[in-house]
């Protein structure tokens, strides 16, 4: 009599890269790039290291995909914020309030994933995040310059510095109410700084 001692094998679980990138985005946001290991990622994604490297090339390769996903689906929608029918000061105030809400939306993943990434120890990841940050700053500058070119540099610096402060404060546990209070105070300052 012969017996088959090999284990019964079912169909392998199908790996969905889009779901994996969404999961990785949450992990990078919660732990930060440097603190998150490939072992952490493979465990959370339910894949082995060879499959991880085949799918993403490297941890940095996955991070690049996460940043791409965030830019499309997670970042503040600047085109909507800078609606041409609204005064510039109101658009900038809305941008700061949306930033405060985004940065405090998930108590486990506070702050801005891009801004936090600009401080990575890993040079490759840091440069990727800095590239996304520079693109966002350029978009804000362009939106301001289209309506108030003489104030574009000064206002962009003020808005981006305020957003960085909101992100850091959210990471340090500041409540949404306090973040919004700061955003609204900055909005009042912008209304005073801009000609009517």
Number of C-alpha atoms within 10 A of each C-alpha: 2 4 5 6 6 6 6 6 6 6 5 6 8 6 13 9 15 12 11 20 22 14 15 22 22 16 19 22 21 19 13 18 22 14 12 16 14 14 13 13 21 18 12 13 18 14 15 13 15 10 13 21 15 9 14 16 12 14 16 16 14 21 22 18 18 22 22 14 16 18 15 10 10 14 17 18 13 14 11 10 19 20 13 13 7 10 14 23 22 17 21 24 22 17 23 27 23 19 24 31 21 20 24 26 14 13 13 13 21 24 30 23 24 22 18 21 25 19 17 19 12 13 11 14 21 20 15 19 23 19 14 19 17 12 12 18 16 13 15 22 22 16 23 22 16 12 13 16 13 11 15 18 14 11 22 21 14 15 22 17 12 18 23 17 16 28 25 18 20 25 20 11 12 15 15 19 12 14 23 19 14 18 26 17 14 19 22 14 14 19 17 11 13 13 10 8
